[in-house]
Amino acid sequence: MTKITPQPGIMDIALYQSGASHVEGVSNVVKLSSNENPFGPSDAAKDAFTKAAFELHRYPSSDHSSLRNAIGEIHAVDPARVICGAGSDEIIAFLCQAYAGSGDEVIYTEHGFAMYRISALAAGAKPVEVRERDRVTDVDSILAACTENTKLVFIANPNNPTGTMIGDGEITRLADALPPQVLLVLDGAYAEYVEGYDGGVRVIEQRQNVVMTRTFSKLYGLGGLRIGWGYGPQHVIDVLNRVRGPFNLSQAGIAAAEAAVRDTVWAEKCRTDNTRLRAWLAEALAGHGVPSDTSCANFILARFADQATAEACNEHLKSEGLIVRCVGGYNLPNCLRITIGDEPSCRRVAHAIGQFMGDSV
């Protein structure tokens, strides 16, 4: 009989379910389940990726210096304190691997991103879920949950799947009140969608206990390449680089991401279009009796009367070739997360939900 067993905590991880991309028997499907940029990457990023094909036999840079320098230039951060990963998910995993283990606790909020719990368990640590207040991060709840065993606190700002966020004042209050052994992680996967928001840079620059993660998968439209980055105090980045594999990013990915971050015109266009269409869709759904909180990301969280209504609406949308995301796994069984698509997609989903709500009254 085999005695091969995984480390404690591994079998407590439920397999991650990504957003669906097809509906059996339905053509002309619109995918609004994974918060992807409907406009895709910029032409500059696509050109850089194509040119990189001629160097596929070469190993990529192990220090990502060209990409880190581009990030530093565009985001006004010190490139020496930037770390790059295979999506921000890998940076999250690095943080848990480096700072949390057996007997340690990792805090996240009740509607927070699934990878916080998964990465904590993978590192052998105990995930600790704290409540939010009306689907918004509650600083007081986080502070009350901290113990001498707490090592990491994760908050997504804006949060996924709620779309809500807290301001710098609350982030600062949290960072300054945490126990001295705790590292605060600001997940900024959707930070680029917030006009004028730096993702936490100003907070980080004044402290030694705050780090942020960012991604090229959302606004920059490079989800298929898996490029993310983190920024924090030098002592944290030095630790993370010790567990990072030397060739964790492809050369093509590095080239495309560098071109993408430098193409600020395309990024601004995508942000502006998202803001306009997000407001339109939220208002249209509210007109059909489906409310949502003010979203700061590229999706809205549509709230229904109960779980049965949300699930019935999801089935109706699928029959119309519209794929959105059920979020019962995020403790929101009466909600559907709907990615902001292009204008035809937004109009199509609003019309379908209007049909459903009219029929269900």
C-alpha positions, 0 to 999 in steps of 0.5 A: 500500500502506498505511503505517498501523501501530499503535504498537509493542506494540499488536499483542502484545496478545491480545484480552481474553476476558471471562467467558462468559454463555450456553451454546448450547442450554442454558437456566436458565444460572448464570453463575459466570465473572465474579466478579459479586455474585449479590445485585446492588447495593443498593436505594439504589444502584438508586434513585439510578440510576433518579432519575438518568434525569431528568438524562440530558441534563446533563453529569456532574460533571467532578471527581466531588466527591460520590463522592470525598467519600463514598469519603473518608467511608466509607473514611477517606481524603482525598477530595482524593487520590481519583481516579475512573475507568471501573472500576479498569481505567481507573486501571490504564491511567492509571498505565501511560500516565503512568509507563511508556513505551518502554524502561520495564518494568512488573512483575506476577506470573505469575498476575496480572490480565491488564490489567497486561500489556495496559496496559503494552504499550498504553503502549509499555512492556515487561511483566515477569512474575515467579513466585509461590510456590505461587500467592501473591505472592513479594516476593523474586521481585519485588525480584529482577526490578527493574532501573533500567528498572522504573517500575511494580509491580502486585500484586493483593491479594487476587489474581485468579484465585488468591484468595490475598493477602499481609499488610501486613508483606510489602507494607511490605517490598516498598514500602520495598525498591523502587528509588526510581523505582518506583511500587507499585500495590496492586490492591484490586478484592477488598479489600472481601471481606476483613474489616478490610482497608483495601486498603493505606491505612495503607501509602500514608499513610506513603509516597510510592511506593504507590497503590491501585486499587479498584472498585464492580464486585465487592462493590457489584454495579455491574459494568455501570456501570464505576466504579472509584477510586484513592488515593495520594500527592497527587503521583501523583493530580495526575499521573493527573488530567492524563490523565483525561478530564473526563467519564469517568464518567456522572452515573447511575454517579456517583449509584449509586456514591455510594449504594452506598458509603454503604449499609454495611448491604448491603455487610456483608450481601454480605460475610458471605454471601460468606464463608459460602458460599465456605467451604461451597463450598471444603469441598464441593469438597475432599470431592469431591477438588478442592482450592483455596487459601484464598480471600480474594475472591468466588471459589475456584480449583478445582485438578484433576490436570491440564489435561485433567481441568479442561477435561473438568470445564468441559465437564460444568459447561456441559452442566449450565448452569453457566458457570465460568472456565478460567484457562489464560491465567493460567498455570493450565491445570489450574484453574477459577475459580468465582465464589461465587454464591447458595446454590442456585448453590453447591449446584448447582455442587458437586453437578455437580462431585461427579458429574463426579469420581465418574464420572472416578474 
